[in-house]
Amino acid sequence: MNVDFDIAVVGSGFGGSLMAMIARRLGRSVILLERGKHPRFVIGESSTPLANLLLEELARRYELPRLLPLTKWGTWQKVYPHIGCGLKRGFTFYHHQFGQPFAADPERRDQVLVAASPRDEIADTHWYRPDFDHFLVREAQSLGVEYLDQAKLGGVSIGSDSVQVEGEHEGRRFAIRSRFVVDASGPRGFLHRALRLPEASFENFPRTQALYAHFTGVKRWEDLGGVSQKRPGGEPPYPVDDAAVHHIFDGGWIWVLRFNNGVTSAGVAATEETANRLCLAEGAAAWDRVLERLPTLREQFADAKAQFSFLHTPRLSFRSGAVVGPRWALLPSAAGFVDPLLSTGFPLTLLGVGPLYANMNDFPFFAALSLLYFAAASFSEAARRLDRPDLASGFLLHDHPCFGPLLRSCCERASCARENDGLTAAVRNELIDDIFGVIEPVDVAGLSDRSRRNWYPVEARDLLNAAAKLGVRELDIKRALARGGFFPAQDFAAEGAAGASVRCCHGNE
């Protein structure tokens, strides 16, 4: 094995493998180092429209055409049906009370459904990471990336012109020299430990824990008798199971992500107080304890079997005090992690997830707060698709001159009110009104239309009506929608596209 490289990448998840492929396309010699062995389980499976758009941009920019089919459900199924994948048409949120079946309120005050695509062919996906990551590693190898798995890394020495990484493989010591090291090994990963980097905290953010596994035999939510008989107000904007499904309760939430291979990813995340009360560290017994308190979910998982022992994460949030140094850098996944509730992006979720946890017992207020995220995500994606990235240069509008400060103000008001014995009815209603006012100037997806009663379908007219917000003409939007395949080509005409139903732009982590 060669021991001298331009770049060493530590960690062969999808971020590390992509980094290695791009470096090879730029003409660098690369080694990819992996502690485990593929295929292996990794958490973090739900892609977003913005993530898929970025993957598409990277694939085109660095001539990685074999990755392009992975950016949409339809092309993925045609080209790579053997790679496990889940259909994701939107974001489903349901509110639960301990000890009570899901109510399915007729006015939809206990649910939020935000659509992300009009049909399956161009939908987003859940990545079955054992298959997905393994595929990317093989792609990296095919481009000339040297790959070493089951590598137990020890120390790192940083010199003036190189970095040396030392480790052990199959009982033998080795040393790799490189001009630069990229750490993609996740929170509290290799360089964080080896360089003894400081750990910073997230201000005003609750400590959270998680317990999770993969299951077989999970029933579809829409097939549960009590749920199907109480469907409020007609047909939802998409099949509710074909989504990132969130079941919210006071102090925590459960995710359910379905793959097309019979496997379902599910787990619970909760504040430290709630997690300790539920004894999440006890694994399978704790999972049963949570389901016992949530009757409708207990029915959904009645025949489910965990594929492996439950994994418990005693502290989800992490932030490295340093993310770059001489001849090394941490990828975002190694630099920090906020929470899986919306996404792992620092700027918006840091502000938004804390107040969301604080208000899980008040779902209408929780729903309004969540729309701050969806408004920023949809505007950001629309701006990129219209070749106007300058409108959303910061991640999820955190530095937008109007939206950013108002977002911060809403979240701080929500957090402060909870810390001071809660919100009065008047203050709560005023804050909800203010949130919708903050959303409206950047709303390109009809999120500020309260008549939709928490069901937000994908409609072309919403984006067309937002042309002025995006600084473009309606014709520019129609052309962008046609390029993206957001509706069948035969449905597009100079004026006819205005009424077509197309995918707008929502996102989640």
N, C-alpha and C positions, 0 to 999 in steps of 0.2 A: 504493500500500500504506500502510495505517495504520502509524505509527511509535511509537504510545503505547499501552501495554497494562498491565493489572494484573500479569500473570505472563508471563514468557518461559521456555519449556522448551527446553533444548538437548539434542538427540538424540531421534530418533523411532523408537527400538526400542519393544518392547511397554511397557516401564516409562514412557518419556517420553510415549507416546501415551495411556496410561491416565491419567497425571497430568494431561495437557491436557484429556481428556474430563471428569474429575472436577472440575477447576477451572471448566470451562464450566458443568457442572451446578450448581455453587455460585454461579453468576452472575458469574463473573469474565471479563474479556476476556483472551484467551490467544493467543500466537503460539508456534508449534512450529518450531524451526529445525533443519535437517538438513544435515550436511556432504555426504552422498552423494545417491543418487537411488534410489527404490524401483522395482522389487524389487531387493534386494541381499542378499548372503550375510552372515550373522552366526552366530557360534558360540553355543552355549547353547540346546539344543533339547529337552531332556527335562523334561517337567513332572512334578510329584509330586502325590499325593493332597492334601497340605497346600496346595500352590500352587493346585490347582484349587478347593479349598474357599474359599481367600481370594479367588480371582477371582470365584467365585459370590457371596460376601458383598459384594464391591465392586459387582458388577453390580446386585444387589438394592438395596443401600443408596443408590446414586447414580442409580438408574433408567436403567440401561444394558441393557435386555432383550435387545438383539441380541448381547450377549456371552455370555449364559447357555448357548446350545447348545455353546459352545466348552469347557465344563467337563467333558464326558464324550464318549467316543468315539462312542457310539450317536447322540446328538443332533447331534454335529458332522457325522457322515456324512449324516444326514437333511436338515439345514438348509444346510450349507455343503460339499457334496461336492467343490466346485472348489478348496477351500483345502487344500493339501497337509498331510498329517497321518500320524502313525505310531501304530499300536496298541501300547499299553504295559500289559501285564498284570502285570508284576512286575519284579524285579531279579535278573539272572542273573550269577553270578560263576564263572569257571573258572580253575583254576591250571595254568600251563604251565612246563615246563622247557626251556631253550634246547636245540635240537638233537633234541628228542624229540617224537613225536606226542602229542596229548592222551590221557591214560591212561584216563579214565572209570573211576576206582576203584570197585569193587563196593560199598564201604562209603560212597561219596560223600564221601570226605575231601578231594577236590580240587574241590569245587563247593559253592556256596550258592545256593539258589533261594528267594526271598522273594516270595510272591504278594501282589498289591495289589488284586485284584478277582476275583470268581467267574465273570464272563462278560464278553464283549466290550462289551455295550451300555453298561455303566457304567464301563468301563476308563478309565485315564489315557491320555495321548497324548504323542507327540513332536511338537513344533511345527516345521513346515517354515517357518523364519523368513522366507524371501523372500515367501511368500504371507501368512503370519500377520501380520507387521509391516505389510505393505502394506495389508491389510484394516483394521487398527486406525487407520492414518493416515487412510484414507478415512472411517472412522467419526468420527474427531475432526473432520475437515473438515465432515462433514454436521451436526455439532452447533454449528458456527460458529467453530471454531478456525482461525485463519489459519495457513497452512503455507507455509514457504519452504524449498525444497531447494537443493542445490548452493551452500549458503551457507558461504563460507570465513570463519570468525570469527577476529578478531584480538584486539583489546584489550577490556577491561571497566573501566568507571569506576563506583565506588560512591559515591553522594552521601548526603546526610542523608535524602532522601525518595524517591530513585529510583536505579536502576542503568541505565547505558548500555552496550549491547553493540554493538561496531563490527565490520563485516565487509565482504565483497565478494561480489557476485552478478552473474554474467555481465559481468564487467569493470567494474561500477559499485560505488562505495562506498556503504554505508548505515550508519545508526545507529538502533538500537531502544532506546526508553526503556521501562522497566517498574518496577513497585513491588517486584518480587521476581523472582529468577532461580532456577530449578531445573535442576541439571545432571544429565542422564541419558545422558551421552555415553560412559560406560564408564570402565574403569581408566585413570588418567593422562590424563583427558579435559580438556575445555576449561577449566573453572575451575581445575583443579589446575595447569595450565600457566600460564594467564593471571594467576592470583593468586600463582603461585610457592609453592604450598602445600608444606609439608614432607612427606616420605615416611617412614613408620614401618615397622619390621620386625615380623614375626611371630616371637616367641620360640619356640625349639625346633621350628621347622618347616623342612623341607628346601627348598632352592631347586629349582624344577621348570621344565621346558620342555615344549612341546607341538608336534606336527606333525600337520596334519589337512587333510581335503578332503571333498568329496562325490563319490560314486562311482555308477556304474551297473554292472549285471551281477554284483552280489555274491550268491553262493549262500547259501541258508539253511543255518544250522549243522546243523539236524536232518536235512538231506538229504545231508550228507557221509557217504560209505560207512563210513569208520572210526568215525565217531561213532554213526551209527544202529545199528551192529552191537554196540555196547558199552553200550547204555543200561542204567544200573544200577538195579535195584530197581523195575521197573514204570514207569508213566506219571508224568511230572513234573506238578506242580500247575498248569501252564499251558504252552502252546507256547513253548519256550525262546527262540525268535527274537523273539516278540512281547513284548519287554521292553527295558529298558536293559541291554545285554549288556556285561560287563566281562571281559576276558581278562587275568589277572594273571600277571606274571613278576617275577623278582627285580629290583627297582629301577624297575619301571614297570608300565604296563597299557595296553591298547587298548580303546577303546569302539566299539561297533557299534550304530547306531540306524537302523531301517528305516522309510521313509515309504511311503505307499500310491501314490506316483507313480513308482515304480521307482528312486528315489534312496535311497542309504544314506549316512548320515553316519558317518565313521570317522576315528580318529586315535589317536595314541600320546602319552601323558604319562609323563614319567620324571624321576627325580632328575637333578640337574645332572651328577653323575658318570656315570650311565648314559647320559644324553642326549649327552654329549660323546664317550663311547666309541662310541656309535652314529652320531655325527656328524649329529644331527637337522637341523642348519642346512643340510644339503645337499639337503633337499626330497625329490623323488621317489626319488633314489638311496638316501636314508636309509630311506624306507618299504620299498623292496625289500630293503634290508639287514635290517630288522626281521623281515619276513615269511620271509626265508631261514632265520632262526633258529627260527621257529615253524612247523613243517611243516603242522599242521592248518589254521592260519590261511592259510598260503600256498595250500593247496588251496581254501579258501573264496574267496579273492580272485584265483584264477587267471585268470578271465575279466573281472575288474573293470577299469573305465576311470575315471580321475579326470576330473571335469567341468571342472576348472580347475587352475591351478598350486597345488601344496601351499603352505599357509601355515604359517610357523614362528613360534612365540612364544618368544622367548629367556628370558622370565621370566614365569611364570604368576601367582605371588602378588603382591599389591599391597595396600597399606594407606595411605590418605591420613592425614597427621598432623592434619588438621582437616577436618571434614565439614559444618560450619555456621558461618555468620557473619552480620554485619549485612546483611539483604536478599538472602541467598543460602543455598542448601543443596544438598548432593550426595545423590542417591538412592543406595541401597545399592550398585547396580552400579557407580557412579562412586566411591563411598567406598572400596571395596576388593573384592578377590577372593582366595579362599583356594586352591581347587583343584576341578576338576570331579568328583573321585572319588566324593564323596557329595553335597555341595551346597555352595553358596557362603555359607551362614550362618556368621557368625563364631563364636558361642559353642561349639558342639559340634564343628564340623569343625576349628577351630583346635586343639582338644585331641585330636581323634580321627584326623585324616588323617596327621599326623606319625608317630605310632606305626604306622599302617597301612602307610605306605611302608617303615618300618623293618623290618616283619615280612612283606613280600611273599614271602620265601623260605620261610616257615613257614605254609602256608595254613591248617591247622587253627587256629592262633593268630590269624591274620588274620581268619578267619571269626568267631571269638568276639568279637574287637574290633569288627567291623562290626555285630554285633547290638546293641551299645550305642547306635549311631545309630538302628537300626530300632525299638528299644524306645522311645526318646525320641520319635521321629516318630509312631509309632502311638498312643502315649498322648496326645500333644499334639493330634492330629487328633480322637481319640475325645472328648477333653474339650471341644473346640470344637463338635463335632456334638451333644453332649449339653447345650449351653448352660452348660458349666462351664469357661469360659476361665480362671477364677481358679486352677484346678488346674495350669495350664501358662502362667502369665503371661509368663515369659521364653521366649525362642526356644529350642525343643527342650530344655526343662527345665534349661538351664544354671544357673538360680538355684534349682532345687528343693532344699530344705534337706537331703535325704538323697541323692538321685541325683546332684546336681551335684558335691559334694565327693568322693563315691566314684568317679564317672566320672573326675574329675581324678586321683585317686590311682592308678587302674588304668592310665591312659595314661602318667602319669609313671613308674610302675614299669616299664612296657613299654619306654619310651624309655631310661631309665637302664640297664636291663639290657642293651639292645643296645649302648649306648655303652661298656659295661664287659665286652666280649668275649662278649656273648650270654647267653641264658638256659640254665641247667641244666635237665635234664628235670624235676627236682622243683619248681623255682621256676616253670617254665613251666606245669606241670599245676596247681599251686596257684593261679596267677594266672588260668588259665582257669576254675577252680572259683569263684574270687572274682568274676569277670566275670558268670557266670551268677547268682551271688547278688545282685549289684548290679541285674541286669535284673529279677529276679523281682517285686519290689514294684511295678514300673510296667509289667509285661508284660501287655498286653491282647490279644496275638496269638499266644500259644503258642510264643514264641521261646525260652523256657527249658526246653522239652520236648526233651531230647536224643534221645529215641527216634525223633524225626522225621528224624534223620541229615541235617541241613542242607537238607531240603526242607520249606518252611513254607507249607502251603496256607492258604486263607482259610476259617475256620470260625466260624460264629456262636457256637458254644458257648464259644470262647475269650473272646470279648467279654462274653458273659453271665456267665461265671465271674468276670470282673473287675469286676462291678458294685460291690462294696465298695471296690475301689481307686479307683473313680471317684466314689464317694459318691452312687450312684443305685440305683434298683431295677431288677431285670431287666425289668420292664414298661416302664420308661423307655427302656431300650436297644432293646427290641423296637419301640417306637413310633418311635424315631430311625431304626432300620434301615428300617422301612416308609416313613417320609418320604423317606429318601434313595434309595429304589428299589433297595436292595441285594439284593433277590430279587423274583421276580415276585409281583404283588399277590395272585394266587390261592393262593400258597404260604403266605401269612400268616394265621395264626389265633392266638387268645389264647395257646395253648400250643404250637402247631405250629411257630412260628418258631424255637424253641429248637434244632431240629435242622437248620435250613436252612443252606445254605452262602452266606455273604455276604462282602462286601468288608470287610476290616479296613483298617488305616490305616498304610501304610508310606510313607516319603518318600525323595527323592534330589535334586543340583543340577544 
